[in-house]
Amino acid sequence: MSERELDLLKGTLELLVLTALAGGREHHGFELLDRIRAGTDEALVVEEGALYPALHRMQKRGWLAATWGVSEKGRRAKYYRLTPAGEEALDRERDSWARYVEAVASLARSSEAS
């Protein structure tokens, strides 16, 4: 792991996946891994072993729909997209994350003043 990579905080993987799927386009697992890595300037690297169970959990919750297709490399791949319930979950997760970040920032600011 490079110095630029950060440990993935528990509970953030779902937000990362939902965000990577926002905009209506379908993506297979490797595309999602790349989108998360590129979208965080390579600071967050998600392992396959964490991604696929999360995708299955979110699909079971009704947040994602999936269809089988063929990847750009000619391989069979499962493509995921947000459902309306997934769009709602993304809004909730974004709001929750914003509150979390603000709470941590508030504590950090108060400890600097001490």
C-alpha positions in Angstrom: 0.0 0.0 0.0 1.4 3.4 -1.0 1.4 6.4 1.3 -1.3 7.9 -0.8 -3.7 5.1 -0.1 -6.0 5.3 2.8 -7.7 2.5 4.8 -11.3 2.2 3.8 -13.5 3.2 6.7 -16.2 0.7 7.7 -19.5 1.7 6.1 -18.1 3.7 3.3 -17.9 1.0 0.6 -21.7 1.2 -0.1 -21.5 5.0 -0.5 -18.5 4.6 -2.9 -20.3 2.0 -5.0 -23.6 3.9 -5.1 -21.7 7.1 -6.1 -19.7 5.2 -8.8 -23.0 4.0 -10.3 -24.8 7.4 -10.1 -25.7 8.9 -13.4 -27.5 5.9 -14.8 -24.7 4.0 -16.5 -24.2 0.3 -15.9 -20.8 -0.9 -14.7 -19.3 -4.3 -14.1 -17.2 -5.0 -11.0 -13.8 -4.2 -12.4 -15.1 -0.9 -13.8 -16.4 0.0 -10.4 -13.0 -0.8 -8.8 -11.4 1.5 -11.4 -14.0 4.3 -11.0 -13.5 4.3 -7.2 -9.7 4.3 -7.5 -9.6 7.0 -10.2 -12.4 9.1 -8.5 -10.4 9.2 -5.3 -7.1 10.0 -7.0 -6.0 6.5 -6.1 -6.3 7.3 -2.4 -8.9 4.5 -2.0 -8.3 1.1 -3.4 -11.1 -1.4 -2.9 -10.3 -5.1 -3.1 -12.4 -7.5 -5.1 -13.0 -9.6 -2.0 -14.8 -6.6 -0.4 -16.5 -5.4 -3.5 -18.4 -8.4 -4.6 -20.1 -9.3 -1.3 -21.1 -5.6 -1.0 -22.6 -5.7 -4.5 -24.6 -8.8 -3.6 -25.8 -7.2 -0.3 -26.9 -4.1 -2.1 -28.6 -6.1 -4.8 -30.5 -8.1 -2.1 -31.6 -4.8 -0.5 -33.0 -3.8 -3.9 -30.5 -0.9 -4.3 -28.9 -2.5 -7.4 -30.2 -4.4 -10.4 -27.9 -6.5 -12.5 -27.8 -8.1 -15.9 -25.2 -10.3 -17.6 -23.3 -9.0 -20.6 -20.0 -9.0 -22.3 -17.1 -6.8 -21.1 -14.9 -4.7 -23.4 -12.4 -7.6 -23.1 -15.0 -10.1 -24.5 -15.6 -11.8 -21.1 -18.9 -12.5 -19.5 -19.6 -9.9 -16.8 -22.4 -8.8 -14.5 -23.4 -5.2 -15.0 -24.9 -3.3 -12.1 -27.1 -0.2 -12.1 -28.9 1.8 -9.5 -32.6 1.1 -8.9 -34.9 3.9 -7.6 -34.4 2.5 -4.1 -30.6 2.7 -4.8 -31.0 6.4 -5.8 -32.8 7.0 -2.5 -30.1 5.1 -0.6 -27.5 7.2 -2.3 -29.2 10.4 -1.1 -29.4 9.0 2.5 -25.8 7.8 2.5 -24.5 11.2 1.2 -26.4 13.0 3.9 -25.1 10.7 6.6 -21.5 11.0 5.3 -21.8 14.8 5.2 -22.9 14.8 8.9 -20.1 12.4 9.8 -17.5 14.6 8.1 -18.8 17.7 9.7 -18.8 16.1 13.1 -15.2 15.0 12.8 -14.1 18.4 11.4 -15.9 20.1 14.3 -13.9 18.0 16.8 -10.7 18.6 14.9 -11.3 22.4 14.9 -12.1 22.5 18.6 -9.0 20.5 19.5 -6.8 22.9 17.5 -8.2 25.8 19.6 -7.4 24.1 22.9 
